[in-house]
């Protein structure tokens, strides 16, 4: 088991070997274990910007304007909020290529508490035109997400967790493409769209649902923007109901994206497992996940609800 | 500076000023006070200092200009047009739907605009990144960052300024257009940014001062900044007059700074500028 942050570090090393123009900028993140290997492999290509996220994004923009590919790493909570104006003005509006890696996202900042946990980042980033948003579920897809982001011309927000997570798929390159979801389990009773740590919970939930006679299709929607719309709609046409699970506020995340898609293209019951518009608190990440209702149990419950609401 | 050279720059500055008046007059909006104060600095920079190729705006080895006080873009647009980056007729579409020249610069639309902007306080940070990039490529290009005095109230300016001296042998030269005014009045009354020389010096920048409307003075300040460029960043504090060249704007009678221009005021400004220089400018039917 590895964290998506660690997976990102592996993907970053691989990408930096191929792309000499890749420059890593971070906001005093030396303590994060992915920095050391990068610095020793690529001396001179990592810049510690200090605790100055705004300057870091502006510097990244300058590097991109000068033909480099900046990869920016900081705490999700500070990167996406403190430097939001810079992200919008300097990267998103001109559509400059950059990876914004926000780590310790969701509840994975755990004991650090509410200020360091981040459950509004997907909403902020996906509201920006030109910005793509990827939320990998495990280390392998996180690693692949780096090269995926670099194939994309504009800025990409990559949401990372610091907590170790189980692998959700054995095939390392399984269908990890921007704008496409990973179909992890086929079914025709209900569509479960999930991202990040909730993908593993969704697979567990699908197992329980199958014992109850509901065959769940599980799609890892790691590409939240662009959303794998056609894949989701095709699934909804078969199943007629949907649950979306995400480690994010109920407002502005994957749930709303899928609900909005369904509402306009194929209205079916869509229920969300997410944080119900509140802030977190200190605790171990798994404890917080239980406390804020982000487990397979909630997915099973909401699935039963959505399934009973579907049109027959 | 030789008299002929100075005369030539003054002539160019007059044309740029008149174009600013015309474009804001036609658009009936745009920040004229902050644009007119910047004209002489930009004219000196674009005609005497910059290594650029207007016919090849993306030439990789070019010097870069980051207009951090991007509300003064009418001045930049008029300079770029007169310097040959695009046709002057684009100026008359300033701020119109679909125009190349947006209300605040949008780099992807406008040849010669090197950096994003619109939200102030971002120029030095972008300049830092541009300088790092040219360092990685072994280029000798220099980065010029144009700041306003009001925007120095933004914290992000100082975050970036703190970093610049540690970025190695880069060549960043910042200019502050010290016109003393911001949206709601005098900078010193709203949030005093002084002592500015001491602030920049304590941030390890070389500081030069100049009269921002005197080409001899600007020549000296640029020479000092360029001479020191290998040692670290420099900043030129250029004292200017808001609305320079148009009496209503200079006296603050248009309301600062987004002066509501109209055709009548435009004609008055053009008459003033013509008469102050002996009426050498060419007429233009708009």
HADDOCK unambig.tbl for C-alpha pairs under 7 A between the chains (distance, minus, plus):
assign (segid A and resid 52 and name CA) (segid B and resid 159 and name CA) 6.51 0.50 0.50
assign (segid A and resid 54 and name CA) (segid B and resid 156 and name CA) 6.37 0.50 0.50
assign (segid A and resid 55 and name CA) (segid B and resid 125 and name CA) 5.25 0.50 0.50
assign (segid A and resid 55 and name CA) (segid B and resid 156 and name CA) 6.56 0.50 0.50
assign (segid A and resid 55 and name CA) (segid B and resid 159 and name CA) 6.12 0.50 0.50
assign (segid A and resid 55 and name CA) (segid B and resid 160 and name CA) 5.32 0.50 0.50
assign (segid A and resid 58 and name CA) (segid B and resid 122 and name CA) 6.54 0.50 0.50
assign (segid A and resid 58 and name CA) (segid B and resid 125 and name CA) 4.73 0.50 0.50
assign (segid A and resid 58 and name CA) (segid B and resid 126 and name CA) 4.73 0.50 0.50
assign (segid A and resid 58 and name CA) (segid B and resid 129 and name CA) 7.00 0.50 0.50
assign (segid A and resid 59 and name CA) (segid B and resid 125 and name CA) 5.09 0.50 0.50
assign (segid A and resid 59 and name CA) (segid B and resid 126 and name CA) 5.05 0.50 0.50
assign (segid A and resid 59 and name CA) (segid B and resid 128 and name CA) 5.62 0.50 0.50
assign (segid A and resid 59 and name CA) (segid B and resid 129 and name CA) 3.91 0.50 0.50
assign (segid A and resid 60 and name CA) (segid B and resid 129 and name CA) 5.93 0.50 0.50
assign (segid A and resid 61 and name CA) (segid B and resid 126 and name CA) 6.02 0.50 0.50
assign (segid A and resid 61 and name CA) (segid B and resid 129 and name CA) 6.57 0.50 0.50
assign (segid A and resid 62 and name CA) (segid B and resid 126 and name CA) 4.38 0.50 0.50
assign (segid A and resid 62 and name CA) (segid B and resid 127 and name CA) 6.10 0.50 0.50
assign (segid A and resid 62 and name CA) (segid B and resid 128 and name CA) 6.68 0.50 0.50
assign (segid A and resid 62 and name CA) (segid B and resid 129 and name CA) 3.77 0.50 0.50
assign (segid A and resid 62 and name CA) (segid B and resid 130 and name CA) 4.21 0.50 0.50
assign (segid A and resid 63 and name CA) (segid B and resid 129 and name CA) 4.51 0.50 0.50
assign (segid A and resid 63 and name CA) (segid B and resid 130 and name CA) 5.22 0.50 0.50
assign (segid A and resid 63 and name CA) (segid B and resid 132 and name CA) 6.61 0.50 0.50
assign (segid A and resid 63 and name CA) (segid B and resid 133 and name CA) 5.04 0.50 0.50
assign (segid A and resid 65 and name CA) (segid B and resid 130 and name CA) 6.63 0.50 0.50
assign (segid A and resid 66 and name CA) (segid B and resid 130 and name CA) 5.46 0.50 0.50
assign (segid A and resid 66 and name CA) (segid B and resid 133 and name CA) 5.13 0.50 0.50
assign (segid A and resid 66 and name CA) (segid B and resid 134 and name CA) 6.57 0.50 0.50
assign (segid A and resid 68 and name CA) (segid B and resid 133 and name CA) 6.50 0.50 0.50
assign (segid A and resid 89 and name CA) (segid B and resid 116 and name CA) 6.66 0.50 0.50
assign (segid A and resid 89 and name CA) (segid B and resid 117 and name CA) 6.57 0.50 0.50
assign (segid A and resid 89 and name CA) (segid B and resid 119 and name CA) 6.88 0.50 0.50
assign (segid A and resid 90 and name CA) (segid B and resid 116 and name CA) 5.56 0.50 0.50
assign (segid A and resid 94 and name CA) (segid B and resid 107 and name CA) 6.93 0.50 0.50
assign (segid A and resid 94 and name CA) (segid B and resid 108 and name CA) 6.37 0.50 0.50
assign (segid A and resid 94 and name CA) (segid B and resid 116 and name CA) 6.72 0.50 0.50
